[in-house]
Structure formats: C-alpha cells, structure tokens
Amino acid sequence: MHLGGPTSAEIIRSATASALRVADELGASSFALVAFGTGVGGFPLADTARIEVDEVRRHLDAGSGLERVVFCVHGDAAREAFEAALSSS
C-alpha cells in the first residue's frame, strides 16, 4: 500500500496474505495486524475487519505455524468492527 494511493478490498486482502506469509517464513508463533487502509486510505472499518479476519482464518486453516494473531486497532469503532467480524462464521 502506498501513501495517497488507491485502497481496495483486493489490496487489503493481498497485504494481509503477504504479511501472514512472511510471518510464517520467519518462523513467528505470534503476529499482530493493523486495520490496513482505514486511516488515510479511508476504507470502511467493517469491510477491512471482514477481509482481514477471513484471510487470517484461511491462512490458519491452510496449516500456518502461527499460534496467536492479534488485531491491533485504534478506538472503539475499530474494536467493535473486528469483534463483529470475529464472531461471524
């Protein structure tokens, strides 16, 4: 993602997948993610939360070595968006 550049669901999905892949390549057991695209990118929090949670679930289901993934978000609205995404199937 580039400052001032376009933000889209596909860019957020790709950035999340890439970050998770690198964490596995480095042998990490835990990993933290931010809400990509929701700052200057202006992407909706709920959409970002859904995309990132879906991508984390897909990655873990594929056999990742990660044992813990933390979503590090700022503010009540972001926390609520990620909690909602995590509670959905």
VEXDO-836276 format. One line per field, with one value per residue: residue number from 0; residue in one letter; x, y, z of N, C-alpha, C in turn. Coordinates in steps of 0.1 Angstrom, whole numbers. Each point is the difference from the previous one (the first is absolute). Example, Ala and Ser with C-alpha at 12.3 -4.5 7.8 and 13.67 -1.06 7.14 Angstrom:
BEGIN
num = 0 / 1
residu = a / s
neast = 132 / -4
nnorth = -57 / 11
nup = 78 / -7
caeast = -9 / 9
canorth = 12 / 11
caup = 0 / 0
ceast = 9 / -8
cnorth = 12 / 11
cup = 0 / 8
% end
This chain:
BEGIN
num = 0 / 1 / 2 / 3 / 4 / 5 / 6 / 7 / 8 / 9 / 10 / 11 / 12 / 13 / 14 / 15 / 16 / 17 / 18 / 19 / 20 / 21 / 22 / 23 / 24 / 25 / 26 / 27 / 28 / 29 / 30 / 31 / 32 / 33 / 34 / 35 / 36 / 37 / 38 / 39 / 40 / 41 / 42 / 43 / 44 / 45 / 46 / 47 / 48 / 49 / 50 / 51 / 52 / 53 / 54 / 55 / 56 / 57 / 58 / 59 / 60 / 61 / 62 / 63 / 64 / 65 / 66 / 67 / 68 / 69 / 70 / 71 / 72 / 73 / 74 / 75 / 76 / 77 / 78 / 79 / 80 / 81 / 82 / 83 / 84 / 85 / 86 / 87 / 88
residu = m / h / l / g / g / p / t / s / a / e / i / i / r / s / a / t / a / s / a / l / r / v / a / d / e / l / g / a / s / s / f / a / l / v / a / f / g / t / g / v / g / g / f / p / l / a / d / t / a / r / i / e / v / d / e / v / r / r / h / l / d / a / g / s / g / l / e / r / v / v / f / c / v / h / g / d / a / a / r / e / a / f / e / a / a / l / s / s / s
neast = 8 / -4 / 7 / -13 / 4 / -5 / -12 / 1 / -11 / 3 / 3 / -11 / -7 / 6 / -2 / -12 / -3 / 5 / -6 / -11 / 2 / 4 / -11 / -6 / 5 / -3 / -10 / -7 / -2 / 3 / -10 / 3 / -12 / 2 / -9 / 6 / 4 / -2 / 13 / 11 / -1 / -6 / 6 / -12 / -1 / -13 / 3 / 8 / -8 / -11 / 7 / 5 / -11 / -6 / 9 / -1 / -13 / 1 / 9 / -7 / -11 / 9 / 1 / -3 / 12 / -8 / 3 / 4 / -11 / 5 / -12 / 10 / -11 / -3 / -5 / -11 / -1 / 14 / 1 / -10 / 6 / 12 / -6 / -7 / 11 / 6 / -11 / 3 / -7
nnorth = -12 / 10 / 9 / 2 / -13 / -7 / -2 / -14 / -7 / 0 / 13 / 2 / -8 / 6 / 11 / -4 / -5 / 11 / 8 / -7 / 0 / 13 / 2 / -8 / 7 / 9 / -9 / 10 / 1 / 13 / 7 / 13 / 3 / 10 / 10 / -8 / 12 / -1 / 4 / 4 / -13 / 3 / -12 / -5 / 4 / -1 / 7 / 9 / 2 / 0 / 9 / 7 / 0 / 2 / 9 / 4 / -2 / 5 / 10 / 2 / 0 / 8 / 2 / 13 / 4 / 10 / 3 / 12 / 5 / 12 / 5 / 8 / 4 / 12 / 1 / 4 / 9 / 1 / 1 / 8 / 6 / 0 / 4 / 8 / 3 / 1 / 6 / 5 / -9
nup = 0 / -8 / 7 / 2 / -1 / -10 / 6 / 0 / -1 / -13 / 1 / 8 / -8 / -10 / 6 / 3 / -12 / -5 / 8 / -1 / -13 / 1 / 8 / -8 / -11 / 9 / 0 / -2 / 13 / 1 / -2 / -2 / -2 / -9 / 1 / -9 / -5 / 13 / -1 / -5 / 0 / 11 / 0 / -2 / 13 / -2 / -12 / 5 / 11 / -8 / -8 / 10 / 6 / -12 / -3 / 13 / -1 / -12 / 5 / 11 / -7 / -6 / 14 / 3 / 3 / -4 / 13 / -3 / -3 / 1 / 1 / -3 / 5 / -5 / 12 / 6 / -10 / 0 / 13 / 0 / -10 / 6 / 11 / -8 / -6 / 12 / 4 / -13 / -7
caeast = -8 / 8 / -7 / -7 / -4 / -13 / -2 / -11 / -1 / 11 / 13 / 0 / 1 / 13 / 10 / -2 / 6 / 15 / 6 / -1 / 9 / 13 / 1 / 3 / 13 / 9 / -2 / -7 / -11 / -11 / 0 / -10 / -5 / -8 / -11 / 5 / -8 / -11 / 5 / 0 / -6 / -14 / -8 / -10 / 5 / -7 / 5 / 14 / 0 / -4 / 10 / 11 / -4 / -1 / 14 / 6 / -6 / 4 / 14 / 2 / -5 / 9 / 11 / 10 / 7 / -4 / -8 / -7 / -1 / -6 / -4 / 3 / -8 / -1 / -13 / -11 / -6 / 8 / -1 / -14 / 0 / 8 / -7 / -11 / 6 / 5 / -11 / -8 / 6
canorth = 12 / 12 / 12 / 8 / -8 / -6 / -11 / -8 / -13 / -9 / 4 / -4 / -14 / -3 / 5 / -9 / -13 / 1 / 1 / -13 / -9 / 3 / -5 / -15 / -2 / 4 / -9 / 7 / -8 / 10 / 11 / 10 / 7 / 12 / 1 / 6 / 8 / 8 / 13 / 9 / -7 / 2 / -12 / -2 / -9 / -13 / -8 / -4 / -11 / -12 / -5 / -5 / -12 / -11 / -4 / -6 / -13 / -8 / -3 / -10 / -13 / -7 / -7 / 9 / -2 / 10 / -4 / 11 / 12 / 11 / 12 / 12 / 11 / 12 / 6 / -9 / -4 / -10 / -12 / -6 / -5 / -13 / -10 / -4 / -9 / -12 / -8 / -6 / -12
caup = 0 / -1 / 6 / -11 / -11 / 2 / 10 / -4 / 7 / -5 / 6 / 14 / 0 / -4 / 10 / 12 / -3 / -1 / 14 / 7 / -6 / 5 / 14 / -1 / -5 / 10 / 11 / 11 / 6 / 2 / -11 / 1 / -12 / 2 / -10 / -13 / -9 / 6 / 4 / -12 / -12 / 2 / -2 / 11 / 10 / 0 / -11 / 3 / 10 / -6 / -9 / 8 / 8 / -9 / -4 / 11 / 1 / -12 / 2 / 11 / -5 / -10 / 7 / 5 / 12 / 10 / 11 / 5 / -9 / 7 / -8 / 7 / -6 / 7 / 2 / 3 / -13 / -7 / 9 / -2 / -14 / 0 / 8 / -8 / -11 / 6 / 5 / -11 / -5
ceast = 9 / -8 / -6 / -4 / -14 / 0 / -12 / 0 / 11 / 13 / 1 / 2 / 14 / 11 / -1 / 6 / 15 / 6 / 0 / 10 / 14 / 2 / 3 / 14 / 11 / -1 / -7 / -11 / -12 / 2 / -11 / -3 / -7 / -11 / 4 / -10 / -10 / 4 / -2 / -6 / -15 / -9 / -9 / 6 / -6 / 4 / 14 / 0 / -4 / 10 / 12 / -3 / -2 / 13 / 8 / -5 / 4 / 14 / 2 / -6 / 9 / 12 / 11 / 6 / -4 / -9 / -10 / 0 / -8 / -3 / 2 / -7 / -2 / -15 / -11 / -7 / 7 / -1 / -14 / -1 / 7 / -7 / -12 / 4 / 4 / -12 / -9 / 7 / 5
cnorth = 12 / 12 / 8 / -8 / -6 / -11 / -7 / -13 / -9 / 4 / -4 / -15 / -5 / 4 / -9 / -14 / 0 / 1 / -13 / -10 / 3 / -4 / -14 / -2 / 3 / -9 / 6 / -9 / 10 / 11 / 10 / 7 / 13 / 0 / 7 / 8 / 9 / 13 / 10 / -7 / 1 / -12 / -3 / -11 / -14 / -9 / -5 / -12 / -13 / -7 / -6 / -12 / -12 / -5 / -7 / -14 / -9 / -5 / -11 / -14 / -7 / -6 / 9 / -4 / 10 / -5 / 11 / 12 / 11 / 11 / 12 / 12 / 11 / 4 / -11 / -5 / -11 / -13 / -7 / -7 / -14 / -10 / -6 / -10 / -13 / -9 / -6 / -12 / 1
cup = 0 / 6 / -12 / -11 / 2 / 10 / -5 / 8 / -4 / 5 / 14 / 2 / -3 / 10 / 13 / -3 / -1 / 14 / 7 / -6 / 5 / 14 / 1 / -4 / 11 / 12 / 12 / 6 / 3 / -10 / 3 / -13 / 4 / -10 / -12 / -7 / 7 / 5 / -12 / -12 / 1 / -3 / 12 / 10 / 0 / -11 / 2 / 10 / -6 / -9 / 7 / 8 / -9 / -5 / 10 / 2 / -11 / 2 / 11 / -4 / -10 / 6 / 4 / 13 / 11 / 10 / 5 / -10 / 8 / -10 / 8 / -6 / 10 / 2 / 1 / -13 / -6 / 8 / -3 / -14 / 0 / 9 / -7 / -11 / 6 / 5 / -11 / -5 / -14
% end
